[in-house]
Amino acid sequence: MNAPVWLLVLLTCGWGALTIRFVQKANLPFALLSAAMFAWQGWRLWMRTRGGK
C-alpha cells in the first residue's frame, strides 16, 4: 500500500523534529529511534519521488 507523498513529507518532518527534541533533552534511546524512523521515512520518500514506483 502506497502512502501519498504529502503524508510521507509530513512524517519525515515530524520524525526530524522529534529527533532534534530528544537530542536536546539528552534522551538517547528515543533520539536514536526517532533518527532511525527519520532515515527510513526519508528513504521511502526518496524512493517514491525519485526511485520510481
N, CA, C and O of each residue as an XYZ file, in Angstrom:
212
protein
N       0.838     -1.174      0.000
C       0.000      0.000      0.000
C       0.887      1.243      0.000
O       1.769      1.388      0.847
N       0.648      2.116     -0.938
C       1.472      3.313     -1.069
C       0.816      4.500     -0.381
O      -0.380      4.750     -0.534
N       1.612      5.210      0.366
C       1.124      6.413      1.038
C       1.266      7.597      0.086
O       2.160      7.607     -0.760
N       0.395      8.589      0.217
C       0.562      9.791     -0.613
C       1.838     10.542     -0.239
O       2.309     10.473      0.895
N       2.372     11.247     -1.200
C       3.643     11.950     -0.994
C       3.528     12.971      0.128
O       4.462     13.114      0.918
N       2.407     13.688      0.220
C       2.272     14.711      1.260
C       2.338     14.082      2.649
O       2.847     14.704      3.581
N       1.832     12.861      2.799
C       1.894     12.187      4.091
C       3.328     11.792      4.424
O       3.751     11.910      5.574
N       4.069     11.330      3.441
C       5.475     10.975      3.684
C       6.299     12.205      4.049
O       7.174     12.132      4.912
N       6.027     13.330      3.401
C       6.729     14.576      3.747
C       6.412     14.963      5.181
O       7.309     15.320      5.945
N       5.149     14.894      5.543
C       4.729     15.241      6.901
C       5.379     14.324      7.940
O       5.863     14.801      8.966
N       5.392     13.029      7.685
C       6.008     12.084      8.616
C       7.519     12.300      8.733
O       8.074     12.231      9.830
N       8.173     12.559      7.618
C       9.619     12.800      7.639
C       9.950     14.042      8.462
O      10.873     14.024      9.277
N       9.197     15.116      8.249
C       9.423     16.340      9.032
C       9.145     16.114     10.516
O       9.868     16.621     11.373
N       8.106     15.359     10.810
C       7.771     15.067     12.204
C       8.846     14.267     12.912
O       9.207     14.577     14.047
N       9.358     13.244     12.253
C      10.415     12.443     12.871
C      11.692     13.248     13.036
O      12.421     13.065     14.011
N      11.971     14.143     12.085
C      13.138     15.012     12.218
C      13.013     15.955     13.404
O      13.971     16.160     14.150
N      11.819     16.529     13.575
C      11.591     17.430     14.712
C      11.698     16.681     16.035
O      12.264     17.194     17.000
N      11.154     15.469     16.076
C      11.266     14.671     17.307
C      12.715     14.304     17.606
O      13.131     14.294     18.765
N      13.476     14.005     16.569
C      14.893     13.681     16.767
C      15.622     14.866     17.399
O      16.375     14.698     18.358
N      15.396     16.053     16.863
C      16.038     17.253     17.422
C      15.617     17.463     18.868
O      16.449     17.782     19.717
N      14.333     17.288     19.152
C      13.816     17.496     20.510
C      14.433     16.513     21.505
O      14.838     16.907     22.598
N      14.505     15.225     21.125
C      15.066     14.226     22.033
C      16.573     14.417     22.223
O      17.092     14.140     23.305
N      17.276     14.881     21.201
C      18.712     15.154     21.344
C      18.913     16.314     22.309
O      19.813     16.273     23.148
N      18.081     17.353     22.197
C      18.204     18.495     23.103
C      17.927     18.101     24.549
O      18.530     18.658     25.467
N      17.028     17.154     24.762
C      16.705     16.715     26.118
C      17.623     15.582     26.594
O      17.458     15.074     27.703
N      18.577     15.194     25.766
C      19.546     14.130     26.080
C      18.869     12.806     26.374
O      19.299     12.068     27.261
N      17.817     12.502     25.640
C      17.109     11.228     25.769
C      17.587     10.336     24.622
O      16.951     10.266     23.570
N      18.711      9.659     24.839
C      19.390      8.939     23.775
C      18.567      7.815     23.144
O      18.542      7.730     21.916
N      17.888      6.942     23.907
C      17.137      5.862     23.251
C      16.069      6.380     22.285
O      15.935      5.870     21.173
N      15.317      7.383     22.708
C      14.278      7.920     21.835
C      14.878      8.739     20.694
O      14.299      8.804     19.610
N      16.029      9.363     20.928
C      16.702     10.096     19.856
C      17.161      9.138     18.759
O      17.014      9.430     17.573
N      17.711      8.004     19.154
C      18.140      7.013     18.164
C      16.958      6.414     17.419
O      17.022      6.219     16.205
N      15.883      6.121     18.137
C      14.681      5.591     17.491
C      14.106      6.602     16.503
O      13.744      6.242     15.382
N      14.023      7.852     16.911
C      13.492      8.895     16.034
C      14.398      9.109     14.822
O      13.910      9.318     13.711
N      15.703      9.056     15.029
C      16.633      9.217     13.910
C      16.494      8.066     12.918
O      16.564      8.275     11.707
N      16.298      6.854     13.429
C      16.098      5.704     12.540
C      14.801      5.847     11.749
O      14.771      5.566     10.551
N      13.739      6.277     12.405
C      12.468      6.469     11.716
C      12.562      7.603     10.702
O      11.978      7.523      9.621
N      13.304      8.670     11.052
C      13.524      9.774     10.122
C      14.238      9.282      8.867
O      13.846      9.623      7.751
N      15.281      8.485      9.051
C      16.029      7.965      7.909
C      15.162      7.036      7.060
O      15.221      7.083      5.832
N      14.362      6.195      7.707
C      13.501      5.266      6.978
C      12.434      6.016      6.175
O      12.183      5.691      5.015
N      11.815      7.012      6.791
C      10.804      7.796      6.080
C      11.455      8.608      4.956
O      10.866      8.753      3.885
N      12.641      9.130      5.182
C      13.358      9.843      4.122
C      13.678      8.943      2.952
O      13.563      9.354      1.797
N      14.080      7.716      3.242
C      14.354      6.748      2.177
C      13.081      6.423      1.406
O      13.095      6.365      0.177
N      11.967      6.208      2.133
C      10.688      5.931      1.459
C      10.262      7.100      0.580
O       9.769      6.902     -0.530
N      10.451      8.315      1.079
C      10.094      9.496      0.305
C      10.961      9.590     -0.941
O      10.459      9.891     -2.024
N      12.247      9.338     -0.803
C      13.151      9.376     -1.956
C      12.769      8.319     -2.974
O      12.733      8.599     -4.172
N      12.483      7.101     -2.515
C      12.107      6.030     -3.433
C      10.783      6.352     -4.139
O      10.600      6.005     -5.306
N       9.882      7.001     -3.447
C       8.578      7.325     -4.033
C       8.675      8.439     -5.067
O       7.933      8.436     -6.049
N       9.587      9.399     -4.857
C       9.659     10.540     -5.763
C      10.741     10.398     -6.812
O      10.558     10.869     -7.934
N      11.855      9.771     -6.497
C      12.966      9.687     -7.447
C      13.224      8.270     -7.949
O      13.630      8.076     -9.095
N      12.993      7.300     -7.105
C      13.370      5.932     -7.452
C      12.383      5.229     -8.352
O      12.648      4.110     -8.792
N      11.275      5.836     -8.636
C      10.255      5.164     -9.437
C       9.366      4.320     -8.569
O       9.686      4.029     -7.417
N       8.253      3.932     -9.129
C       7.273      3.186     -8.340
C       7.436      1.701     -8.538
O       6.693      0.915     -7.949
